[in-house]
């Protein structure tokens, strides 16, 4: 599988990252044999980036990934996350240190390559909101202590929240990576959207990341599953997915996804998910795309799609034409 440089880290990452979260559900609710086989298949087929978090399945994802790796992460990039709750604000450094220690124990590793802050920027969420003063005075200082201890090499954050604040965090120099929301329905991290487009405007955040040496990880590239064109959810996945960045409901997102079907009928992609994956990898500012999975077949299908390469210019032009039809009329 093709690899690209991951920002200023100097690390080469596969263009597909195996996501171990709860939206897909394999690594939180799946059978151990299925989990192990998927991780081994990914590794054998050129996927070298595995992303998890302490909050995925309340530690289950890390535990299952650790069992599958059996302490051997040689040649791999392993990422996990820490969420700062309101209760942690009294001693952020201690909370982060405890979180990474617990994560490493579950992962059966002595360090991770990437530790990411898993909070919403500028909004309160279940982890709490961290303002810029806290970021620079407490979180980054805590991260540097973790780096000095050898427990993590690089640091990043999930770029969810206020777009202007996200851009400031990317430009700050405090982070080596950012998970950026980008898909056929929410294209604004990769390009200027049409006027009145029904989604958050992320102000071409992928290019901002590239210019600042920040490794971008494309996430929610299937819009939580809506870009499959089906409202049906796998039993292992989250039963209800709230759209991120989209100004519609999950059901409406599925309806919008189906409007791309003419490209499939014309042979420009083999399926809606194939189209969605090849659309995001068409952006040269995106080093890697994360896919959440419910089973091995979904992982294999994603690998097949990214190995085909980007969409043609004809396909990309057609995508823009369809996206323009989503705009709210005034």
N, C-alpha and C positions, 0 to 999 in steps of 0.2 A: 504494500500500500504506500502511496505517496506520503512523504513527510515534509513538513515545513518548519522553518525557524519560529520559535515561540517567543516573539518579542525580543527584548534585550537579554533574556536568560541564556541564550546560546544553545538551548535545548532543542532537539528536533522532535516534533510530535507528529503522530499520524493524523491525517486529515479527518479521521473519525475517532471520536472519544466514546468509550463505553460508559454511559451513565448508569449509576447504580441506585437511582432514586426510587421514590414511591409512585411516581406517575405511571411508569411502566410496570414496576412491581416485582420483576423477577428476583432481584437481589434483596428484597425485603420480605416477600411472601412465598417465593418459589421453593421447590424442593431442592435439597442440598445437591443432589446429583446433577440436576439441571443447571444450577448456579455454577458449579465447578466446571461442567462441560463448556458452558458459555464463555467463562473466563479463559479456559484453556484454548478454546477455538479462536477467540479474539487474539490471544497472544500468538498463536501459531499462524495467524493470517495477517499479521502486520499491524494490529492495533496495539499501540504501546502506551495509551493514556487511559487511566481508569479514574473516574471521579465519584466520590461518595461524600457523606456528611454524617456528623454525629446524630443529627435529627432524623435521618432517614430510617424509619422503622424503630425509632428510639434506640439506635445503636445496632440494629439487626443488620443493616447493610454493611457496616464496617466489619462486624463479626463474620459475616458470610464471605465477604471479599478476603478477609484475612485467612479464613480456612482454605479458600480456593488457592490463594497464593502460597500458603504454607511457608511464610517467611522469606520467600524468594521473589524479590521485585527487581532483580537485575535486568537492566535494559528497559525498564518500565518507568513511566511517570505516574505517580500515585498522588491524588489530590483529595483532601478532605476539608471540612468547613467547621467554623465555630460561630455560634449565634450568641450575642450578648443580650441577656434579658434585663428587664428593669431592675430585678433583684441583684444583678451583677454589677450595677453601676457604682456601687460603693467601693469595689476593688476589682477593676476590669482586668488588671494584670493577673491576679490570682485566678480569676474565672477562665481566662484564656489558657493559662498554664495547666489548670486542672483538665480543661477540655482536651488539649492536645495529648496530655498524658493518658487520659482514658481512651482516646482515639487510637493511639499507638498500641495500647494493650489489646484492643479489639482487633486491630489490623495485624498484630503479631510482627510489627516492624519497629526499628529503632528510630526511624525518621520518615517523614513524607517529603515529597518534592515540593508540594504546593499546599499552603494553608490559606483558606479564603474566609473572609468575613461574610457572614450569612444574614445580614440585616438589611432592612429596607431603608434606603437613603432619603431622609427628609420626611418620612412618615413613620408613625408608630405601627408595629406589627407584633406578632407573637414573640419576637425576639426583642422588641423595643427599638426605638429610633436613636441613632447616634449622630450628634451634630458635629460640625467640623472641628470645633475646639476640642471635643472629646477624642475625635479621630486622631488629631496630631499630638495631643498631649498624653493620651493614654493608650489607645489601641496600637498605634505604630510603635510606641516605646515597648509595649508588651511583645509585639511581633519581633522586634529586634532582639529582645532577650531570648525568645524562642530560637531565632537564627543563631545567636551566639552559643546556645546550648547544643546546636547541631540537630535539633528535632524537626526543623523544616528549613528548606533551602530558599524558597520563594514565597511571596505573599500576594494575595489577590482579594477581590471582593465581587459579590453578585451585584450587577449593575441594574438594580430594581429600585425605582423611586423617582425623585424629581430629576428630569433630564439635565437641567443646568448644573445641579449638584453632581450628577454622575460625571459630566464632562470635567468638572473641577477636580474630582477625585482621580480621574484618569490622568489629568495633567499634573497632579501634585508631585509625582515622583515617588510616592509612598508605596505604590503597588506595582507588582510585576505582571499582573494579569487581571482580566475582568471578564466575568460571564455576561454576555450581551444578548438580549432578546432580539431575535431576527428570524423572520419567516415570510412566506408569501403574503400573509395577511397583515403583518407588521414589518414593512420593509424599510422603515425610516432610519434604522441604524446603518443601513448600507447605501441609501440614496435619499435625495430630497423627495418627499412624497407629494402627490398632487394636493391642491388646495381642498380643504374640507374633508380630508381623508379620515375615516373613522377609526383612528388608532393614535396612540401616543407618538409624538414626534421626538425621536431620540437624536435628532440633529447629526446624522452621519457619524455616530459614535465609533463605528468600526475604523473609520479613517482617522479620527482623533486618537484612537488607541495605537494605530500603526505609526502615526507621526511621533508619538511619545514613547515608542518602544515597549508598549504594553501588549502582552500576548492576549488576544481575544479568543474566547471560547463561545461559539454560537450555541445558544440554548433555546429551548422551546421551538425548535426548528420545524416541528410538526404541530405546533400550536396545541400542545397537550394531547394530541391525537386527532384533533378536528380535521387536519389536512389529509387524513385517510379518506375523508368523505363519508364517514359513518359515525353515527351517534352511539353505536354499540361499544361498550367498554369490556376489556378483558377482565376476568374475575380477579386476577392478581393486581390489576392497576387500581388507581384511585377511582372510586365510583363517581365522584363529581370533581370536575376540573374547572376552576375559574380562569377565564382567559386573562393572560398577562399582556398588557399593552394594547390589546384589542378593545375597541369601544362597543363591543356587542356581547351576546351571550355565547356559550359553547355551541348551542344548537344553531344559532345564526352563523357562527364561524364555519360549521359544517356545511351550511347552505352556500356560503361564499366559496368554500373550497371546491364544491361541485361545479362552480362556474369555470374552473380551469379544465374541465373534462375535454373540451375541444382539442387541447394540445395532446392529450392522450390519444384521442381518436385519429389525430393527424400523424401519430407515430413519433412525436418529439420527445416523449417519455413513455415508459411502460406502465405507469400507474401514477396516482396522485401523490403517493409517498415518494416515489422515484423522482417526480417533478420537484417536489418540495426540497428534497435533499440536494438535488443537482442545482437548484436555484441558489441555495445559500453558498454552496462551494464555488459558484461562479464568481463570487466577490473575492478579488485577490487580497483584500485586506484581512480576510478571515483565515487564520492558520488551522483551526480545527473546529469541528462541528460535533456536538454531543448528542447522542441518541439514547433515549430511555427505552427499555425493552421489557416485554412480558415473557418472551421466549426466544430460543435460539434462532428460529426462523426469521424473526424480525431483525435480529442482529445481522444475520447473513444477507438478508435483503438490503439492509442499509449499506453494508460493505460492497455489495454488488453495484448499488447505485453510485456511490462516490467513486468507485473504480472506473465507472464509465466516463467520468469527467464532467465538466460544466455543460450547461445547456448551450445550444447554438445561439447566435445572434438573433436568428428568426424567433426562436423560442423566448428569449428574453424580451424582445420587442412585443411579442404577443402577450406575455405576462403583464407588461406595463399597461397595455391597452385594456386588459381585463381589470386590473387594479384601479384604473381611472374610473371605471364604471361603478366602483364601490363608494365613490365620494358622495357626501351628503349634498343635496341640492338646497340652495338658499333662494 
